[in-house]
Amino acid sequence: MEFEKNLKNIKVKIEELKKFSKDKEIDLSLEIKKLEAEKEKMAIEIYKNLSSWERVLVARHPRRPYTLDYIERIVEDFEELHGDRLFKDDPAIIGGIGKIDGKRFVIIGHQKGRDMESNIYRNFGMANPEGYRKALRLMKLAERFKLPVLTLIDTAGAYPGIDAEKHGQGEAIARNLMEMAGLSTPIIAVVIGEGGSGGALALGVADRVFMLENSVYSVISPEGGAAILYNDPTRVQQVANDLKISADQLRDLGVIDDIILEPLGGAHRDHEMMAKNLKIKVLEAYEEIKDFTLIELKDKRYEKFRKMGEVNQEV
């Protein structure tokens, strides 16, 4: 990425020194260590001061771990379940039952593809109504069998196509919001990449809502906001900042509960470490809420979302 250009230059120098050292049989380990220390210091400084738009770019990185990557690393005995029992299956949303550290969960998440073929199959992680209805079916299954729900959010938004609208996209999202608000089982939601608009919120009404350090969560994409507000695509950076879409901003606003730290340089640098961090946070959150009565659980969930936002009235 553009803001990592200086890091790349140092990395190239390190590789050149290593090659020169090997070819000429000269010990350059001290010089190499100095450059590696400089590279790490620079990376810490860069990622500590990322702009909102730069975090969008990191959240969209094509090598960032997706739902199936986390399932592969932290979930045992995962059994994927398909279909909404009304129309068809939607590959943009993955759902099923599995164990995390021996505790059985229903896991639901958006799934993007790694290449053009898989992205077309997954519809770039943008779900149709049947995807949200599948998600709701699995949440109701979790409620019936008293299993906690974990949702992993990563979508630019719900699919805005004509067929999706014909099949009731708005109704499907609205129903998920309503049903999740009153679901009689614990829900934990994690924004792992992009959390875009209603397509993200349809999996986001939870008892605990977390964001990965470099993920984003917003009512609209910066590109969409720039087009609607200014009819000017060059203002995406300004809009990204105005939307308050980064994890630290949303935690300060009370929209999310906490931030899950990423490996230095982003989650795409180390899938294993990122999965471990996410697993620890999910299990901690579950321990906090597992003993609530159903009345307490739903009341606290209601209050959590009811108190979001502040209104200033000037007389």
N, C-alpha and C positions, 0 to 999 in steps of 0.2 A: 504494500500500500504506500501511497505517496509520502505519508508522514513517517514511514519507516525507512526512507531512502538512506539516511545517514547510518542507520543500523546495518543496512545491506552493505554499504561501503566498508564498514569495519569488518564485517563477516568475510568479505572477499579478501581483505588484507590478511586476516587470520589464516584463511585457506592457502593463500599464496605463501605465507611464511612457513606453514606446515609442509607444504610441498617442497619448498626450497631447502628446508632443514633436512628433509628425508633424502632429497636428491644429492645434496652436497655433503651429507653426513656432518652437519654443523648443529650444535646444540643451541637452539633459539627458544628454549622453553620459557625463559624469563620474559622475553619480549612478547611471546604469545600470551602468557598469563596476564601481562599488563593490558594488552588489547582486549582480552576476554573480560577483564574487570571493567575496562572502560565501556565495553559494549553493554554489560549488565547495568552499569550505572546510568548509561544513556537510555536504556529500555525502561528502567524504573521511572526516570524523569518524563519520558514521552508518554507512557501509559498513565502516569499520575495526572497529567494535564491534558488528556484528550478532550476535544470539543464534542458537543452532542452529535454533530454530523460524523465525526471520526468514529464515534461509538456505533453509529448506524452501520458504517462500513465494516467494522469488526463483527457486529452482530450478523451481518450478511455473508461473512467469509465462507466460501464454498467448502472449506475443510473443517468447518466448525461441527462438533458432534450434534447429531440429531437424535430424535426419540429412540430409534432402534439402536443407536450406538450406546445410549445409556442403559437400555434394556439388556443388551448383550453383556454389559459390564457389572451391573448391580442387581439384576433380577435373576433368580433361579426358577427353573420349571415354568417358564413363561408359556402360556397357551393363548395364542391370538384368537380372538373371536371376530366374526365378520357379519356385516349386514345390519340394516336397520329394521328388518322384518316388515318393511312397507314398500320399498322400491328396489334398492340394490346396495352393494358394498361401496364404500368410498375409500380408496387407497391413500387419500390425503390425510386421513386420521387413522392411527393405529390404536387398537384397544385389546385388552385381554387381562388374564389373571396370572399372577406370579408371586414369588416370595422375595422380600427384601430382608436380608438377615434373618430368615426364618419366619418373618411375619407376612401373611398373605395380604396382598393389595390388589385392587383393580387399577390398572395403569392405562391411561389414555393420553395420546399426544399427537400433535401435528407431525407429519413426516414429509420432508423435502427429498429431492433426488440429488445424486452426485454428478450426473451427466445429463445430456439432453434427453436421452431415451427414458431414464428413470424419472426425470423431472416432468416429462409429459405424462407418464403413468401416475405420478403422485400429484399432478396438477400444480406443481411448484409449491406444494403445501397449502394451497387454498381450497378449503373444503366446500363441497356442495351441501345442500340441506340434508341429504342422506347421511353425510358424515357427522353432522351435529345430532341427528336423530339416533345414529349408532352410538355416539358418545352418551346420550341420555339413556338409551337402553341399558348400557353397561353400568351407568351410575345407579339405575334402578335395581339392577342385579346386585350391585354392591350393597345397596340399602337392604334388600331382601335377605342377604346372607351375612349382614352385619360386618362388612369388610370396608376398611378405609379406602379412599380414592386418592390417587396421585395423578395430577394432570401436568403435562409438559407442553408449554405453549411456544409455538414458533411458526408464525404465519404473517405474511404481509397483509392479510385480511381474508374475509370470506370471499369465495369466488363470485364476481359481479356479473356473470354471464346471463343471457336471456333465459336459458333453460333453468338456471338456478333460481331466478326470480319466479318463473312459472311454477316451480316445485315448492315455493314457499320459503325462500331463504330467510326473510325477515322474521317470519313466524317461528321457524326452527331455532333461530338465535334467541328470540325473546322467550320462547318456552324453556330453553336451557337456563336462562337467567332466573326465571321464576322457579323452576324445579330445583336448581342448585341452592337457591336461597333457603329452601325448606327441606333439603335432603336430610334424612335421619341417619347420617353416618359422617364421620370426620372426612374433610376434604383438604388436601394440600395442593397448591398450585405453584408451579415454578416457570417463570419466563426464561427459556434457555437461549433464545435468539431474538427474533422479531416478535413483538406483541402488537399486532396491528388491528385496531378498530374492533368492531363487534365480533369478528372472526376469532379474535383472541379472548375477548371477554366471555364468549360462550363457553369457555373452559376455565374461566378465571374467578368465579364466585366461590370463594373458599374460606376456610377457617384460618389458614395461614397462606399468605401470598409472598413468594420470594422472587427475586430476580438475580440472574447471574450478573457479575460485575460489569460486563460489557454488553449486556442485552439492552433492548429498548422496548418501551411500552407506551403506546400513544393512540389517540383517537383517529389519527389519519397519518399516512406516510408523509415525510417532509416534501416529497415530490408532489403529492396530491394537494398538500396545503399551499405550496407555492403556486400551483396552477389555479386553485380556487380563489385564494385571497389576492394574488398579485398578477395572475396570468403571466408569470415570469419564472421559468425553470431555473434561472441562475440564482434565485433567492432561497434555495433549499437549505443552505447552512444557517441563514437567519431564522427560517421557519423551524428547523430542528431545535435551535436554541430556545426559541419562543415557546415551543410545545412542551418544554420540560419533560423530556422523554427518557433521560438517563436514570439509572438505578439510584444514585445518590440523591438526585432531585426528587424522585418519587417517594423515597423513604422519608425525606424531610417533609414532604407534603402529606404523609400518612396514607398514601395509596398502597404501598407495600409494607410488609413487616420487617424484612431484613434483606441483606445482600449476601450472595454466595460468592466468595472470592474465586477468581480464575487464576490459572498459571500465568506467570509473567509473559506478556505478549499475546494473551488471549487463549480461550478454551481450545482453539484449534492446534495449539502448540503441544498439548499433552492431554489426550482424551482420558487416559487412565487416572491422572490426578484430578481432572475435572469431575469425572464420575464419582471418585471417592469423596470429594468435597460435597457434591450434591447428595450423596447417600447419607453422609453424616448429618447434614442439615435436615433432611426429610425425617430421619429417625428421631432426631431431637424434637422436631415439631410434633411428631406423632406422640411421643412420650408426654408432651405438654397437654395434649387435648384428649387423649384416649379415655381418661376417666371422667370426663364431663358427662353429666346426664344428657339425654337427648334434648330436654327443654333448655338446659344451660348452653348446649352446643349451638342450637338454632338461635337462641336469644343473643349470644355473643356474636354470632355471624351477622345477624341483623344489625346490631349496634355498630359493628366494625364498618359496614358499608354506609350505614345511615349517617355517621358522623364525618364522613369524608367531605372536604371542601369547607370553605368559610365564605360568608356573605358580609360585605361591608355596606352598611346603609348610612348615607350622609343626610342629615336633616337640613 
